Amino acid sequence: MHYVRMRHERPDRCCARYHSDGAKCGNLTRHADGWCRLPGCDGFVRRSAAVAPEIVGGRPGTARRIDAPPSTPLDLGPDEAYEIGVSLRARDSFRFHHGGSDEAAEAQIRSMLEEFLVRSARTVSARGFVRLARDGYSVVLTPEGTAVTEYSTVHRERTWAQVRAGVPSRFRRRRSGRGYLRDAAGDPPAPGAPVARLDVPSAIDPATVYLSSRARTSFDRILHLHGATDEELDDEIRMRLASLPAGTVGLARERPGVEIVVDGLRWLVSDDARVIVGVARATSSAAVADAEPAGQVSRS
């Protein structure tokens, strides 16, 4: 089979995508994924963002993780993205996140895989399955590299191709009397068992800890990131969270909880280390009560 022909030499057909305002695109396209990519077409698969699913969890495949050695080697070249299988599970997951046809889902997963085989963060499960992740998108390959078994993303409706093309998210921040409000990233996790206070910083997983609406909004205001997307904001927050084990830990003003001060910021964290509740500037007049350096042996 001539895979280049499959991707680029299809007969003209109507673009299957929508503009950001929900208007149907009227252009023609030959692209297998149904998106014309012409100026003015944002390429949204759904007419409205209201039906996009809620997304929970951290953003896989950050630049830091992509560039961090060692990278799991794969004996696959980019062209082989069009020769391996794409499972029904992966295609269904793509359609759950973005909508569209089964054919378009397969075409877009293959196109994304082609780029991920050139550059991505890679991890191997205990069973040998290889996860390739980049900029909030990930695919999983069988140990033999013969099929894509899973697809996931933290982007609620934009496809990899849209993000690469610079299409902005249709999800906007809500306006309040004090400015814009950021939404939380999905539903909060179930409460867990409390962690010893001095152990909370090291118990936080920056990649997956839940970010509340309050934490996102406050961080946005403190660092003046009003033009950043939710994904970009979360990346910056999670990068900062990696420094929490070097901070000073104390009792939170809002209990139960723990406050951690590091690099000029005061973080409020749930006592089970699963939720970043809030963040504020750390000042000399706002010292943390009963503060101690993180990483010490916890007192009983």
C-alpha positions as CSV (number, residue, x, y, z in Angstrom):
1,M,0.0,0.0,0.0
2,H,1.2,3.5,-0.9
3,Y,0.7,5.3,2.5
4,V,1.7,8.7,1.2
5,R,-1.1,8.5,-1.3
6,M,-3.5,7.5,1.5
7,R,-2.6,10.6,3.4
8,H,-2.4,13.3,0.7
9,E,-4.0,12.3,-2.6
10,R,-7.7,11.8,-1.7
11,P,-10.4,13.4,-3.8
12,D,-11.6,16.8,-2.7
13,R,-14.4,16.7,-0.1
14,C,-16.0,19.2,2.2
15,C,-13.9,20.1,5.3
16,A,-15.5,18.3,8.3
17,R,-14.4,20.9,10.9
18,Y,-15.8,24.0,12.6
19,H,-14.6,27.5,13.4
20,S,-14.2,28.5,17.0
21,D,-17.6,30.2,17.0
22,G,-19.3,26.9,15.9
23,A,-19.7,27.9,12.2
24,K,-19.2,25.0,9.7
25,C,-16.2,25.4,7.5
26,G,-17.0,25.6,3.8
27,N,-13.6,24.7,2.3
28,L,-12.6,21.6,0.4
29,T,-9.9,19.3,1.6
30,R,-7.9,16.2,0.6
31,H,-6.5,15.5,4.1
32,A,-7.4,12.2,5.5
33,D,-8.4,13.7,8.9
34,G,-11.0,15.9,7.2
35,W,-9.4,19.3,8.2
36,C,-8.6,21.7,5.3
37,R,-6.0,23.6,7.4
38,L,-6.7,26.7,5.3
39,P,-6.5,30.2,6.9
40,G,-9.5,31.0,9.0
41,C,-10.4,27.3,9.8
42,D,-9.7,26.5,13.4
43,G,-10.2,22.8,12.8
44,F,-12.6,22.0,15.7
45,V,-14.3,18.6,15.3
46,R,-17.3,19.6,17.5
47,R,-19.5,22.5,16.9
48,S,-19.5,23.5,20.6
49,A,-16.9,23.1,23.4
50,A,-19.8,22.4,25.8
51,V,-19.7,18.6,25.1
52,A,-15.9,18.2,25.5
53,P,-15.0,15.8,28.3
54,E,-13.5,16.9,31.7
55,I,-9.9,16.0,32.0
56,V,-8.1,15.0,35.2
57,G,-4.4,14.5,35.8
58,G,-1.1,16.0,34.9
59,R,0.3,16.9,31.5
60,P,2.6,14.1,30.1
61,G,5.5,14.7,27.8
62,T,6.7,18.1,29.0
63,A,9.9,19.5,27.4
64,R,11.9,18.7,30.5
65,R,10.9,15.1,30.4
66,I,11.4,14.8,26.7
67,D,15.0,16.1,26.9
68,A,15.9,14.1,30.1
69,P,18.1,11.1,29.3
70,P,17.9,8.2,29.0
71,S,15.2,7.9,26.4
72,T,13.7,4.5,25.7
73,P,15.0,3.3,22.3
74,L,12.5,2.2,19.7
75,D,13.3,0.3,16.5
76,L,10.7,2.2,14.5
77,G,11.2,5.0,12.0
78,P,8.6,7.8,11.4
79,D,7.4,6.2,8.1
80,E,6.4,3.1,10.0
81,A,3.6,5.0,11.8
82,Y,1.6,4.2,8.7
83,E,2.3,0.5,8.7
84,I,1.5,-0.5,12.3
85,G,-2.1,-1.1,13.6
86,V,-4.3,1.3,15.5
87,S,-6.6,-0.5,18.0
88,L,-10.3,0.2,18.3
89,R,-9.6,1.2,21.9
90,A,-7.2,3.9,20.8
91,R,-9.5,5.2,18.1
92,D,-12.5,5.2,20.5
93,S,-10.5,7.2,23.1
94,F,-9.5,9.7,20.4
95,R,-13.2,10.1,19.4
96,F,-14.2,10.4,23.1
97,H,-11.8,13.4,23.5
98,H,-12.3,15.1,20.2
99,G,-15.2,13.6,18.3
100,G,-15.2,12.9,14.6
101,S,-15.2,9.7,12.5
102,D,-13.3,6.4,13.1
103,E,-11.4,7.0,9.9
104,A,-10.3,10.5,10.9
105,A,-9.3,9.3,14.4
106,E,-7.0,6.7,12.9
107,A,-5.4,9.2,10.4
108,Q,-4.7,11.7,13.2
109,I,-3.2,9.1,15.6
110,R,-0.9,7.9,12.8
111,S,0.1,11.5,12.0
112,M,0.8,12.2,15.6
113,L,2.8,9.0,16.1
114,E,4.9,9.9,13.1
115,E,6.1,13.0,15.0
116,F,6.3,11.2,18.4
117,L,8.7,8.6,16.9
118,V,11.1,11.5,16.1
119,R,10.8,13.2,19.5
120,S,8.8,12.3,22.7
121,A,9.2,11.3,26.3
122,R,9.2,7.5,26.6
123,T,8.5,5.1,29.4
124,V,8.1,1.4,29.5
125,S,5.6,-0.5,31.7
126,A,6.3,-3.6,33.6
127,R,4.7,-5.6,30.7
128,G,6.9,-3.9,28.1
129,F,4.3,-1.5,26.6
130,V,5.9,1.8,25.5
131,R,4.3,5.2,26.2
132,L,5.2,8.1,24.0
133,A,4.2,11.5,25.4
134,R,4.6,15.0,24.2
135,D,2.9,18.3,25.1
136,G,0.0,16.7,26.9
137,Y,-0.7,13.9,24.4
138,S,0.3,10.3,24.7
139,V,0.1,7.0,22.8
140,V,1.0,3.5,23.9
141,L,2.6,0.9,21.7
142,T,2.7,-2.9,22.1
143,P,6.1,-4.3,23.3
144,E,6.8,-5.4,19.7
145,G,5.9,-2.0,18.3
146,T,3.2,-3.4,16.0
147,A,0.2,-1.5,17.2
148,V,-1.1,1.6,19.1
149,T,-3.1,0.3,22.0
150,E,-4.0,3.5,23.8
151,Y,-4.5,7.3,23.3
152,S,-4.9,10.0,25.9
153,T,-4.6,13.8,26.2
154,V,-5.1,16.6,28.7
155,H,-6.4,18.9,26.0
156,R,-10.2,18.8,26.3
157,E,-11.0,19.2,22.6
158,R,-8.0,20.3,20.6
159,T,-6.2,17.7,18.6
160,W,-2.4,17.4,18.3
161,A,-2.6,18.9,14.8
162,Q,-4.6,21.9,16.2
163,V,-2.1,22.6,19.0
164,R,0.8,22.3,16.6
165,A,-0.9,24.8,14.3
166,G,-1.3,27.3,17.2
167,V,-5.1,27.1,17.4
168,P,-6.2,28.6,20.8
169,S,-8.5,26.7,23.2
170,R,-12.1,27.7,23.2
171,F,-12.3,27.3,26.9
172,R,-12.2,30.8,28.4
173,R,-11.6,32.0,31.9
174,R,-14.6,33.3,33.8
175,R,-14.7,36.9,34.8
176,S,-15.3,37.9,38.4
177,G,-15.1,41.2,40.4
178,R,-11.4,40.6,41.0
179,G,-10.5,39.5,37.5
180,Y,-10.5,36.2,35.6
181,L,-11.2,32.9,37.4
182,R,-9.5,29.7,36.3
183,D,-11.6,26.4,36.5
184,A,-10.3,23.4,38.3
185,A,-8.9,20.5,36.3
186,G,-11.8,18.2,36.7
187,D,-13.2,16.7,39.8
188,P,-11.0,16.6,43.0
189,P,-9.7,13.2,44.1
190,A,-11.2,11.3,47.0
191,P,-9.5,12.3,50.3
192,G,-6.6,10.0,51.4
193,A,-5.0,9.3,54.7
194,P,-3.2,12.3,56.2
195,V,0.6,12.4,55.6
196,A,3.0,13.4,58.4
197,R,3.4,17.2,58.1
198,L,7.1,17.2,57.2
199,D,6.6,14.4,54.7
200,V,4.0,16.2,52.7
201,P,6.4,18.0,50.3
202,S,8.1,14.8,49.2
203,A,4.7,13.0,49.0
204,I,3.4,15.4,46.3
205,D,3.6,14.2,42.8
206,P,4.0,17.4,40.7
207,A,2.8,15.6,37.5
208,T,-0.5,14.4,38.9
209,V,-1.4,16.4,42.0
210,Y,-4.8,18.0,41.7
211,L,-4.8,21.8,41.0
212,S,-7.8,23.6,42.4
213,S,-9.5,26.5,40.8
214,R,-8.3,28.7,43.6
215,A,-4.7,27.6,43.1
216,R,-4.8,28.1,39.3
217,T,-6.5,31.5,39.6
218,S,-4.1,32.8,42.3
219,F,-1.0,31.5,40.4
220,D,-2.3,33.3,37.3
221,R,-2.7,36.6,39.2
222,I,0.7,36.4,41.0
223,L,2.7,35.6,37.9
224,H,0.6,37.7,35.5
225,L,0.0,34.7,33.1
226,H,-3.4,36.0,31.9
227,G,-2.6,35.2,28.2
228,A,-1.5,31.6,29.0
229,T,-3.8,28.7,28.2
230,D,-4.8,26.3,31.1
231,E,-2.2,23.8,29.8
232,E,0.6,26.4,29.8
233,L,-0.4,27.6,33.2
234,D,-0.5,24.0,34.6
235,D,3.0,23.3,33.2
236,E,4.4,26.3,35.0
237,I,2.7,25.4,38.3
238,R,3.9,21.8,38.1
239,M,7.4,22.9,37.3
240,R,7.4,25.1,40.4
241,L,6.0,22.2,42.6
242,A,9.1,20.2,42.0
243,S,10.9,22.6,44.4
244,L,8.6,22.0,47.3
245,P,10.8,19.4,49.1
246,A,13.4,22.2,49.5
247,G,10.8,24.5,51.2
248,T,9.8,25.3,54.8
249,V,6.8,23.5,56.2
250,G,4.3,24.7,58.7
251,L,0.8,24.4,60.0
252,A,-1.7,26.0,57.6
253,R,-4.0,28.8,58.6
254,E,-6.8,26.8,57.0
255,R,-6.8,23.4,58.6
256,P,-6.5,20.5,57.8
257,G,-3.6,21.3,55.6
258,V,0.0,22.2,55.3
259,E,1.7,25.4,54.1
260,I,5.0,25.2,52.3
261,V,7.1,28.3,51.6
262,V,9.7,28.2,48.8
263,D,11.1,30.6,46.2
264,G,8.9,33.5,47.5
265,L,5.6,31.6,47.3
266,R,3.4,30.1,50.0
267,W,1.6,26.9,48.9
268,L,-1.4,25.5,50.7
269,V,-1.6,21.7,50.4
270,S,-4.1,19.2,51.6
271,D,-2.8,17.0,54.4
272,D,-3.0,14.0,52.2
273,A,-0.7,15.6,49.6
274,R,-3.3,15.1,46.9
275,V,-4.5,18.6,46.3
276,I,-2.8,22.0,45.8
277,V,-5.5,24.1,47.5
278,G,-4.0,27.6,47.0
279,V,-0.9,29.7,46.5
280,A,0.1,33.2,47.7
281,R,3.1,35.4,47.8
282,A,5.3,34.7,50.9
283,T,6.0,37.9,52.9
284,S,7.9,38.5,56.1
285,S,4.6,39.4,57.8
286,A,3.0,36.2,56.6
287,A,5.4,33.7,58.2
288,V,4.3,30.1,58.4
289,A,3.2,29.0,61.9
290,D,5.5,26.4,63.5
291,A,7.7,26.3,60.5
292,E,10.4,23.7,59.9
293,P,12.6,22.7,56.9
294,A,11.1,19.9,54.8
295,G,12.8,16.6,54.7
296,Q,13.5,16.3,58.4
297,V,12.4,13.2,60.3
298,S,8.8,13.7,61.2
299,R,7.9,14.1,64.8
300,S,5.2,11.9,66.2
